[in-house]
Amino acid sequence: MGEIPKLCRNGYSPNLEAFEQKYMNKEIKQVGFSAEKEEVFLRRLDNRNKRVNLEQELKTQLAEDFGLVEFTLKYKFNKEGKIIDLLSGQEIVELTSRGEVEEETESISQIEEGLKNNPKKTWIHFSPKNEELGYPSNCVDFWRVVDEKVVWNRIVVKNDFEEMNRTRQFLSGKEKVKDEMEILKSPIEVDLKLEEIFDFFRLSEEKNITDLNKIEAVVKKYLDQFENEFGEKLNEDQKLIFRLYSICYEASKREKEQRTIRRSEMEVYMYGAMVEMKVEKSFGCAATTIVGSFGEKIGYYILSNGEVKKGVIPEGFKECKKCGCWYAGEKCPFC
């Protein structure tokens, strides 16, 4: 892989910039969270909305990464008939388009227009399992207007594409579609109540592997720390956003394993050199997610004279599993 650039505590060295750019410019199809797109979008928002937007994007992608595909969200329905995210103020059609699946964007556009014309209808969006897009589950979305807000419900179902196709034809009276991509862009409207619609689907018994509350706590914790460290620069630097997403991903993965990230590891994510870019398969809507691995461990290490120092761990030092410090030789002097 070549030489890893030395750590620059007060910013990025030119070598580190070039090293990271080598990875950030890799073309990988169907990326879930895009730090580059997020930076561009944040630059267009006022300061009040930047934190809210970044937090929402992180939580949404992590929820998809870890299989939280059965949930409910509420949106604002403005006077122009646009569906608006309550936290960030963004239009849902625009948010969906950032996922770069044209069929999904087309479906949401139809649903938005349909609810504008007749808010008493319920719209159904079909999302069958699709290996090409990386959708591992069969999902059905329901969009409704309730108390002047748009409510989105998603359920995981056992119904496959063929069963969805038959159900869609029965409920709408329309011809069957030809494949998974066509049904993805072909929502339908019905007059039935939600409980009546559920009768047409067989609910999946899959269990989520993590908890949305834990993801929210993880995102808030590390977003706070990155904001404290970098301030407004966080909203203007895609590399910092990518580092933040990477540690949120790792922390969420550890949460279900009941392991925590130490302060020394936190500093590695903030300042360490990127040594690997992993492509992780997501469990939700995004096909894959790019996550960075960072090197040059930072922590407490013990010199031969017994002096304890804090910083980049020298080569050849080992981590003591008992105290968490790093040492050279056969045994940790502290343990």
C-alpha positions as CSV (number, residue, x, y, z in Angstrom):
1,M,0.0,0.0,0.0
2,G,3.0,2.3,0.4
3,E,4.2,4.6,3.1
4,I,1.6,6.0,5.4
5,P,1.9,9.8,5.9
6,K,3.0,11.1,9.2
7,L,0.3,12.5,11.5
8,C,-0.2,16.3,11.5
9,R,-1.8,17.2,14.8
10,N,-3.0,20.6,13.8
11,G,-4.4,19.8,10.4
12,Y,-3.7,17.7,7.3
13,S,-0.2,17.5,5.8
14,P,0.1,17.6,2.0
15,N,1.1,13.9,2.0
16,L,-2.0,13.0,4.0
17,E,-4.1,15.0,1.6
18,A,-2.8,13.1,-1.4
19,F,-3.1,9.8,0.4
20,E,-6.7,10.3,1.4
21,Q,-7.6,11.8,-2.0
22,K,-6.4,8.5,-3.5
23,Y,-9.2,6.8,-1.6
24,M,-11.9,9.5,-1.7
25,N,-11.8,9.5,-5.5
26,K,-12.4,5.8,-5.9
27,E,-15.5,5.1,-7.9
28,I,-17.7,2.6,-6.2
29,K,-21.3,2.2,-7.4
30,Q,-24.3,2.5,-5.2
31,V,-22.7,4.3,-2.2
32,G,-25.1,4.9,0.6
33,F,-23.7,7.9,2.5
34,S,-21.8,10.3,0.3
35,A,-19.5,12.7,2.3
36,E,-18.9,14.7,-1.0
37,K,-22.6,15.3,-1.6
38,E,-23.2,16.0,2.0
39,E,-20.5,18.7,2.0
40,V,-22.0,20.3,-1.1
41,F,-25.5,20.3,0.4
42,L,-24.3,21.7,3.8
43,R,-22.7,24.6,2.1
44,R,-26.1,25.7,0.7
45,L,-27.8,25.7,4.2
46,D,-27.7,28.4,6.8
47,N,-25.7,27.6,10.0
48,R,-28.9,26.8,12.0
49,N,-29.8,23.9,9.7
50,K,-26.3,22.4,9.0
51,R,-26.1,20.5,12.3
52,V,-29.7,19.3,11.9
53,N,-29.1,18.1,8.4
54,L,-25.9,16.3,9.0
55,E,-27.3,14.6,12.1
56,Q,-30.4,13.4,10.2
57,E,-28.3,12.1,7.2
58,L,-26.0,10.1,9.5
59,K,-28.9,8.6,11.5
60,T,-30.8,7.7,8.3
61,Q,-27.9,6.0,6.6
62,L,-26.9,4.1,9.8
63,A,-30.4,2.9,10.3
64,E,-30.3,1.5,6.8
65,D,-26.8,0.0,7.3
66,F,-27.9,-1.9,10.3
67,G,-31.3,-3.1,9.2
68,L,-33.7,-0.7,10.7
69,V,-36.0,-0.9,7.7
70,E,-39.3,-1.1,9.6
71,F,-40.2,2.3,11.1
72,T,-42.4,5.4,10.9
73,L,-41.4,8.9,10.1
74,K,-43.5,12.1,9.9
75,Y,-43.0,15.0,7.4
76,K,-44.3,18.5,6.9
77,F,-46.8,18.9,4.0
78,N,-46.4,22.6,3.0
79,K,-48.9,24.8,1.1
80,E,-47.2,24.0,-2.2
81,G,-47.8,20.3,-1.7
82,K,-44.1,19.5,-1.1
83,I,-43.2,16.8,1.5
84,I,-40.6,18.4,3.8
85,D,-38.3,16.8,6.3
86,L,-39.3,18.2,9.7
87,L,-35.7,18.5,11.1
88,S,-33.6,19.7,8.1
89,G,-36.3,21.4,6.1
90,Q,-35.2,19.6,2.9
91,E,-37.6,18.3,0.3
92,I,-38.0,14.6,0.3
93,V,-37.8,14.3,-3.5
94,E,-34.4,15.9,-3.4
95,L,-33.3,13.8,-0.5
96,T,-34.4,10.7,-2.4
97,S,-32.6,11.8,-5.5
98,R,-29.3,11.8,-3.6
99,G,-29.6,8.0,-3.4
100,E,-29.1,7.9,-7.2
101,V,-31.8,5.3,-7.8
102,E,-33.9,7.1,-10.4
103,E,-36.8,4.7,-10.0
104,E,-37.2,5.6,-6.3
105,T,-37.1,9.3,-7.1
106,E,-39.7,8.9,-9.7
107,S,-41.9,7.0,-7.3
108,I,-41.6,9.6,-4.5
109,S,-42.4,12.4,-7.1
110,Q,-45.6,10.6,-8.1
111,I,-46.6,10.1,-4.4
112,E,-46.0,13.7,-3.6
113,E,-48.1,14.9,-6.5
114,G,-50.8,12.3,-5.7
115,L,-51.1,13.4,-2.0
116,K,-51.2,17.0,-3.2
117,N,-54.2,16.3,-5.5
118,N,-56.0,14.0,-3.0
119,P,-54.7,13.9,0.6
120,K,-57.3,11.3,1.5
121,K,-55.7,8.6,-0.5
122,T,-53.0,6.2,0.7
123,W,-50.1,5.6,-1.6
124,I,-48.1,2.3,-1.7
125,H,-44.5,2.0,-2.8
126,F,-43.2,-1.5,-3.6
127,S,-39.5,-2.3,-3.0
128,P,-38.9,-6.0,-3.6
129,K,-35.6,-7.7,-2.8
130,N,-33.0,-6.8,-5.4
131,E,-29.5,-8.2,-5.3
132,E,-28.3,-5.8,-8.0
133,L,-29.3,-2.8,-5.9
134,G,-28.3,-4.5,-2.7
135,Y,-31.8,-4.6,-1.2
136,P,-31.7,-7.7,0.9
137,S,-35.4,-7.6,2.1
138,N,-38.8,-7.2,0.6
139,C,-40.3,-3.9,1.8
140,V,-43.5,-2.0,1.3
141,D,-43.9,1.7,2.1
142,F,-47.2,3.5,2.8
143,W,-47.6,7.3,2.5
144,R,-50.6,9.1,4.0
145,V,-51.7,12.5,5.2
146,V,-52.6,12.5,8.9
147,D,-53.4,15.7,10.8
148,E,-51.8,17.9,8.1
149,K,-48.5,15.9,8.1
150,V,-47.3,13.2,5.8
151,V,-46.7,9.9,7.5
152,W,-44.4,7.3,6.0
153,N,-44.6,3.7,7.3
154,R,-42.3,1.0,6.1
155,I,-42.8,-2.7,6.8
156,V,-40.6,-5.7,5.9
157,V,-42.7,-8.4,4.3
158,K,-42.4,-12.0,3.1
159,N,-44.1,-11.1,-0.2
160,D,-41.6,-11.4,-3.1
161,F,-41.8,-9.5,-6.4
162,E,-44.3,-11.8,-8.0
163,E,-46.7,-11.6,-5.0
164,M,-46.2,-7.8,-4.9
165,N,-47.0,-7.6,-8.6
166,R,-50.3,-9.6,-8.1
167,T,-51.3,-7.5,-5.1
168,R,-50.5,-4.3,-7.0
169,Q,-52.6,-5.4,-9.9
170,F,-55.5,-6.4,-7.6
171,L,-55.5,-3.2,-5.6
172,S,-55.1,-0.8,-8.5
173,G,-56.7,-2.6,-11.5
174,K,-53.6,-1.8,-13.5
175,E,-51.5,-4.2,-15.6
176,K,-48.7,-6.1,-14.0
177,V,-45.2,-4.6,-14.3
178,K,-42.4,-6.5,-16.0
179,D,-39.6,-6.5,-13.4
180,E,-38.3,-5.2,-10.0
181,M,-37.1,-1.9,-11.4
182,E,-40.5,-1.1,-13.0
183,I,-42.4,-1.8,-9.8
184,L,-39.9,0.3,-7.9
185,K,-41.1,3.4,-9.9
186,S,-44.8,2.4,-10.0
187,P,-46.6,3.3,-6.8
188,I,-50.3,3.0,-6.5
189,E,-53.1,4.9,-4.6
190,V,-55.9,3.2,-2.7
191,D,-58.8,4.2,-0.5
192,L,-58.2,1.5,2.1
193,K,-57.2,2.1,5.7
194,L,-53.7,1.0,6.7
195,E,-54.9,-2.0,8.7
196,E,-57.0,-3.1,5.7
197,I,-53.9,-2.9,3.4
198,F,-51.8,-4.9,5.8
199,D,-54.2,-7.9,5.1
200,F,-52.7,-8.1,1.7
201,F,-49.1,-8.6,2.9
202,R,-47.4,-11.2,5.1
203,L,-45.3,-9.5,7.7
204,S,-41.7,-10.6,8.0
205,E,-40.4,-12.0,11.3
206,E,-37.0,-10.5,10.9
207,K,-35.6,-8.7,13.9
208,N,-33.4,-5.6,13.7
209,I,-29.8,-6.1,14.8
210,T,-29.5,-2.8,16.6
211,D,-31.7,-0.1,18.1
212,L,-32.6,3.3,16.6
213,N,-32.2,5.0,20.0
214,K,-28.7,3.7,20.2
215,I,-27.9,4.9,16.8
216,E,-29.3,8.4,17.7
217,A,-27.1,8.4,20.8
218,V,-24.0,7.4,18.9
219,V,-24.5,10.1,16.2
220,K,-25.1,12.8,18.8
221,K,-22.1,11.8,20.9
222,Y,-19.6,11.9,18.0
223,L,-21.1,14.8,16.2
224,D,-20.7,16.8,19.4
225,Q,-17.1,15.8,19.7
226,F,-16.3,16.6,16.1
227,E,-18.0,20.0,16.4
228,N,-16.1,20.8,19.5
229,E,-12.8,19.9,17.8
230,F,-13.4,21.4,14.3
231,G,-16.3,23.8,14.6
232,E,-17.7,25.2,11.4
233,K,-14.9,23.4,9.4
234,L,-16.8,20.1,9.9
235,N,-19.6,21.4,7.5
236,E,-17.1,22.4,4.8
237,D,-14.7,19.5,4.6
238,Q,-15.9,16.2,3.2
239,K,-12.9,14.3,4.6
240,L,-14.0,15.3,8.2
241,I,-17.5,14.3,7.4
242,F,-16.3,11.0,6.1
243,R,-14.2,10.4,9.3
244,L,-17.3,11.3,11.4
245,Y,-19.4,8.8,9.5
246,S,-16.8,6.1,9.8
247,I,-16.6,6.4,13.6
248,C,-20.4,6.5,13.9
249,Y,-20.5,3.3,11.8
250,E,-17.9,1.6,13.9
251,A,-19.4,2.7,17.2
252,S,-22.9,1.5,16.1
253,K,-21.4,-1.9,15.2
254,R,-19.7,-2.0,18.6
255,E,-22.9,-1.0,20.4
256,K,-24.6,-4.3,19.7
257,E,-21.4,-6.0,20.8
258,Q,-21.3,-3.9,24.0
259,R,-17.8,-2.6,23.3
260,T,-16.9,1.1,23.5
261,I,-14.5,3.3,21.6
262,R,-11.7,4.8,23.8
263,R,-10.6,8.4,23.6
264,S,-7.3,7.4,22.0
265,E,-9.3,5.7,19.2
266,M,-11.4,8.8,18.8
267,E,-8.3,10.8,18.0
268,V,-7.2,8.3,15.4
269,Y,-10.5,8.9,13.6
270,M,-10.0,12.6,13.9
271,Y,-6.3,12.8,12.9
272,G,-5.0,9.5,11.9
273,A,-4.0,8.6,8.3
274,M,-6.6,6.6,6.3
275,V,-5.1,3.2,5.6
276,E,-8.0,1.4,4.1
277,M,-11.4,2.0,2.6
278,K,-13.9,-0.7,3.3
279,V,-17.1,-1.3,1.3
280,E,-19.7,-2.6,3.7
281,K,-22.9,-4.2,2.5
282,S,-25.9,-2.4,3.9
283,F,-29.1,-4.1,5.1
284,G,-31.5,-1.3,4.2
285,C,-32.0,0.7,1.0
286,A,-28.4,1.6,0.2
287,A,-26.6,-1.1,-1.7
288,T,-23.2,-0.5,-0.1
289,T,-21.6,1.9,2.3
290,I,-18.0,3.2,2.2
291,V,-16.3,3.2,5.6
292,G,-12.8,4.4,6.3
293,S,-10.2,2.6,8.5
294,F,-7.6,4.8,10.1
295,G,-4.1,4.0,11.3
296,E,-1.3,5.5,13.3
297,K,-2.7,4.6,16.7
298,I,-2.8,7.4,19.3
299,G,-2.7,6.6,22.9
300,Y,-0.6,6.3,26.1
301,Y,2.7,4.4,25.7
302,I,5.4,3.5,28.2
303,L,9.1,4.2,27.5
304,S,11.9,1.9,28.7
305,N,12.7,4.4,31.5
306,G,9.1,4.2,32.8
307,E,8.0,7.5,31.4
308,V,4.4,7.7,30.1
309,K,3.7,9.6,26.9
310,K,0.6,10.5,24.9
311,G,0.7,10.5,21.1
312,V,1.3,8.3,18.1
313,I,2.3,4.8,19.2
314,P,5.9,4.0,18.2
315,E,6.4,1.0,15.9
316,G,6.9,-2.3,17.7
317,F,4.8,-1.3,20.7
318,K,2.0,-3.7,21.8
319,E,-1.3,-2.8,23.5
320,C,-1.9,-4.2,26.9
321,K,-5.4,-5.7,27.0
322,K,-5.7,-5.1,30.7
323,C,-4.8,-1.4,31.1
324,G,-5.1,-0.2,27.5
325,C,-1.6,1.3,27.4
326,W,1.1,0.5,24.9
327,Y,4.6,-1.0,25.8
328,A,7.7,-2.5,24.2
329,G,9.1,-5.8,25.4
330,E,7.6,-8.9,26.8
331,K,5.3,-7.6,29.5
332,C,3.4,-4.4,30.3
333,P,5.3,-2.6,33.1
334,F,1.9,-1.5,34.7
335,C,0.3,-4.9,34.7
